[in-house]
């Protein structure tokens, strides 16, 4: 599927926003606290993007339920290698930091079962904690892939009300398990409704899209609703606009940056806090933390993520290759 410029731009901005949130959350200046108050909203934008892109990638490819194992395997091949490398990086840096002079953090404390629970995003079903605080969102993404993979071929042939009904069922199940209405399900739905509106041309999708955006404001609050509306509006109105090479470049790095900014940039912030304070100093520290994170993300993208993407594309090509004799 051809990369959509605005989607890549939103991915870049969302990943940087989340990185700044984690950096500034450790600082005390007014500017840092303002960023920390809203930077986390980048995750909500990611969910809207996934809700749009994943169904779009399946649309028009002849996808059927029988292809579900193949679809899920391709997603794992695409996403797991950088994720697993980031886990290894966290463990290595944790041990290295604990041996540094003046270390004041928590000593390395993890177990093999805890690491194993990360492999298929099973941590929420156990008593363990995530090794990286951003990993929780990957569990949401993985569940979304399963739901889409199972239901897409059925839903795409039916009225948009069926898609909304599946989302409501997911919300009901989440409420039964966790006792709250999970607005993130609606965020995925917003992305899916944009896809149905602009690609499938479903005449009822726009109305349900507006209803879903209103629901995000009601259940998620003004800040979350605004972030989701910006993400949705960006995709809806600017999907044909070319934002230039920077969007493709930083959008391509967004997943790797999302994975490594806490163990890399977070340590830069921790080190910087030992030697100074104040608004300008903290701003400089944040810039350094972001630069270090982008540098490591670029390496992860070049040597791990890009080969994983190539392997995923190769699997797709093999899947559609004619058998000998046909």
C-alpha positions in Angstrom: 0.0 0.0 0.0 1.3 3.5 -0.9 2.3 5.5 2.1 -0.1 8.4 2.8 1.8 11.6 3.5 -0.5 13.0 6.1 -0.6 9.7 8.0 3.2 9.7 8.1 3.2 13.3 9.3 0.7 12.5 12.0 2.7 9.4 13.1 5.9 11.6 13.4 4.1 14.2 15.4 2.4 11.6 17.6 5.6 9.8 18.4 7.5 13.1 19.2 4.6 14.2 21.3 4.7 11.0 23.4 8.5 11.3 23.7 8.3 14.9 24.9 5.6 13.8 27.4 7.9 11.2 29.0 10.9 13.6 29.0 9.0 16.6 30.4 7.2 14.5 33.0 10.5 14.3 34.9 11.1 18.1 34.9 9.8 21.0 36.8 9.7 24.1 34.6 6.3 25.5 33.6 6.9 24.8 29.9 7.9 21.2 30.7 4.8 20.7 32.8 2.6 22.1 30.1 4.0 19.6 27.6 3.7 16.8 30.1 0.0 17.6 30.7 -0.9 17.0 27.0 2.0 15.1 25.3 0.4 11.7 26.0 -2.4 12.5 23.6 -0.1 11.3 20.8 -1.1 7.7 21.7 -4.8 8.5 20.9 -3.8 9.8 17.5 -1.9 6.5 16.9 -5.1 4.6 17.5 -7.1 6.7 15.0 -4.3 6.1 12.4 -4.4 2.3 13.0 -8.2 2.3 12.7 -7.8 3.9 9.3 -4.7 2.2 7.9 -5.2 -1.5 8.8 -8.7 -1.8 7.2 -7.5 0.2 4.3 -4.6 -2.2 3.8 -7.0 -5.1 3.7 -9.6 -3.4 1.4 -9.4 -4.5 -2.2 -6.9 -7.3 -1.7 -9.5 -10.1 -1.6 -9.0 -10.5 2.1 -11.2 -13.2 3.6 -11.4 -14.8 7.0 -9.3 -17.7 5.7 -6.4 -15.3 5.4 -6.5 -14.3 9.1 -3.5 -16.4 10.2 -1.5 -15.1 7.3 -2.5 -11.5 8.1 -1.6 -11.9 11.8 1.7 -13.6 10.9 2.7 -10.7 8.6 1.9 -8.2 11.4 4.1 -10.1 13.8 6.9 -10.3 11.3 6.6 -6.6 10.7 6.4 -5.4 14.3 8.0 -8.0 16.6 11.7 -7.7 15.7 12.1 -4.0 16.7 9.9 -4.6 19.7 12.0 -7.5 20.9 15.2 -5.6 20.2 13.9 -2.7 22.3 13.2 -5.1 25.2 16.8 -6.3 25.0 18.0 -2.7 24.9 16.0 -1.9 28.0 17.5 -4.7 29.9 21.1 -3.9 28.8 20.7 -0.2 29.6 19.1 -1.0 33.0 22.1 -3.1 34.0 24.6 -0.5 32.6 22.9 2.3 34.4 22.9 0.4 37.7 26.7 0.1 37.5 27.2 3.9 36.8 28.5 6.1 39.7 25.7 7.9 41.5 22.9 5.6 40.2 19.8 6.4 42.2 17.2 4.4 40.3 15.7 1.0 40.8 18.1 -1.9 40.6 17.4 -4.4 37.7 14.5 -6.5 38.8 12.7 -8.7 36.2 12.1 -12.4 35.6 12.0 -14.7 32.6 8.2 -15.2 32.9 7.8 -11.5 33.0 9.8 -11.1 29.8 7.9 -14.0 28.2 4.6 -12.3 29.0 5.7 -9.5 26.7 6.1 -11.7 23.6 2.4 -11.7 22.7 1.4 -8.6 24.8 0.0 -10.8 27.6 1.2 -8.6 30.5 -2.3 -7.2 31.3 -3.4 -10.8 31.9 -0.7 -11.4 34.4 0.5 -9.8 37.6 3.6 -8.4 35.9 4.4 -4.9 34.9 5.6 -3.6 31.5 9.3 -3.2 31.1 8.6 0.0 29.1 5.6 2.2 29.9 4.7 2.6 26.2 4.2 -1.1 25.6 0.6 -1.0 27.0 -0.5 0.6 23.7 1.0 -2.2 21.7 -1.3 -4.6 23.5 -4.3 -2.5 22.3 -3.0 -2.5 18.8 -2.5 -6.3 18.8 -6.1 -6.9 20.1 -7.3 -4.5 17.3 -5.5 -6.6 14.7 -7.2 -9.7 15.9 -10.6 -8.1 15.9 -10.1 -6.6 12.4 -8.6 -9.8 11.0 -11.6 -11.8 12.2 -14.4 -9.4 11.3 -13.2 -7.4 8.3 -14.4 -9.7 5.5 -17.8 -9.9 7.1 -18.2 -6.2 8.0 -16.9 -4.7 4.7 -19.8 -6.3 2.9 -22.4 -4.9 5.2 -23.8 -1.6 6.4 -21.7 0.6 8.6 -24.0 -0.2 11.5 -22.5 -3.6 11.7 -19.0 -2.1 12.2 -20.4 0.2 14.9 -22.1 -2.8 16.6 -18.8 -4.7 16.8 -17.2 -1.7 18.4 -20.0 -1.5 20.9 -19.6 -5.1 21.7 -15.8 -4.6 22.3 -16.6 -1.6 24.6 -19.2 -3.8 26.5 -16.6 -6.6 27.0 -14.0 -4.2 28.1 -16.4 -2.6 30.6 -17.4 -6.0 31.9 -13.7 -6.9 32.5 -12.3 -3.5 33.6 -15.4 -1.6 34.8 -15.0 1.4 32.6 -16.0 2.5 29.1 -12.8 2.3 27.1 -12.7 5.4 24.8 -9.7 3.9 22.9 -12.1 1.4 21.2 -14.0 4.4 19.9 -10.7 5.9 18.6 -10.0 2.8 16.5 -13.7 3.1 15.3 -13.1 6.7 14.3 -10.3 5.6 12.0 -12.3 2.8 10.5 -15.3 5.1 9.8 -13.0 7.5 8.0 -11.8 4.6 5.8 -15.5 3.6 5.1 -16.4 7.2 4.4 -13.6 8.2 2.0 -12.6 4.8 0.5 -15.7 2.7 0.5 -18.0 5.7 0.1 -20.5 4.5 2.6 -23.2 7.1 2.7 -24.0 6.6 6.4 -20.4 6.5 7.6 -20.0 10.3 7.9 -22.9 10.5 10.3 -21.6 7.7 12.5 -18.1 9.4 12.3 -19.5 12.6 13.8 -21.4 10.5 16.5 -18.2 8.7 17.4 -16.2 11.9 17.6 -18.8 13.3 20.0 -18.6 10.1 22.1 -14.8 10.6 22.4 -15.4 14.1 23.8 -18.1 12.8 26.2 -16.2 9.7 27.5 -12.6 10.9 27.0 -12.8 14.6 27.8 -12.0 17.7 25.9 -8.2 17.1 25.6 -8.6 13.6 24.2 -11.5 14.6 22.0 -9.5 17.5 20.5 -6.5 15.2 19.8 -8.7 12.6 18.1 -10.6 15.3 16.1 -7.2 16.7 14.9 -6.0 13.3 13.9 -9.3 12.4 12.2 -9.6 15.8 10.5 -6.0 15.6 9.2 -6.6 12.2 7.6 -10.0 13.1 6.3 -9.2 16.5 4.8 -5.5 16.2 3.9 -5.1 12.6 2.8 -4.2 13.8 -0.8 -1.8 16.5 0.3 2.0 15.8 0.0 3.8 17.0 3.1 7.2 16.4 1.7 10.1 14.0 2.4 10.3 15.0 6.1 6.9 13.4 6.7 7.9 10.1 5.1 11.3 10.2 6.9 10.1 10.9 10.4 6.9 8.9 9.9 9.1 6.0 9.0 11.1 6.4 12.2 8.0 6.8 14.4 7.6 3.2 15.6 11.3 2.8 16.4 11.2 6.2 18.2 8.2 5.2 20.1 9.9 2.0 21.3 13.3 3.5 22.4 12.6 7.0 23.6 12.0 6.0 27.2 15.2 3.9 27.8 17.4 6.3 25.8 16.0 9.8 26.1 14.8 9.1 29.6 18.3 8.4 30.7 19.6 11.6 29.1 17.0 13.5 31.2 18.0 11.7 34.4 21.7 12.5 33.8 20.9 16.2 32.9 19.0 16.6 36.2 22.1 16.0 38.2 23.9 19.0 36.7 21.4 21.8 36.5 17.9 23.2 36.4 15.8 26.0 35.1 13.7 26.5 32.0 16.4 27.1 29.4 18.5 24.3 30.8 15.6 21.9 30.8 14.7 22.8 27.3 18.3 22.0 26.2 18.1 18.7 28.0 14.9 17.8 26.3 16.4 18.6 22.9 19.4 16.4 23.7 17.1 13.6 24.9 15.1 13.8 21.7 18.2 13.9 19.5 19.7 10.9 21.2 16.4 9.0 20.9 16.0 9.8 17.2 19.6 8.7 16.6 19.0 5.3 18.2 15.7 5.0 16.5 17.3 5.6 13.2 19.7 2.7 13.9 16.9 0.5 15.0 14.9 1.4 11.9 17.8 0.9 9.5 19.1 -2.5 10.9 16.0 -4.1 12.3 12.7 -2.5 11.3 13.5 -2.1 7.6 14.5 -5.7 7.2 11.4 -6.7 9.1 9.3 -4.6 6.7 11.1 -6.2 3.7 10.4 -9.7 5.1 6.7 -8.8 5.6 6.5 -7.7 1.9 8.3 -10.8 0.8 5.8 -12.9 2.6 3.0 -11.1 0.8 4.7 -11.5 -2.5 5.1 -15.3 -1.9 1.4 -15.5 -0.8 0.2 -14.1 -4.2 2.8 -15.9 -6.4 1.2 -18.3 -8.8 1.9 -22.0 -8.2 4.1 -23.8 -10.8 1.9 -25.1 -13.6 -0.8 -22.5 -13.3 
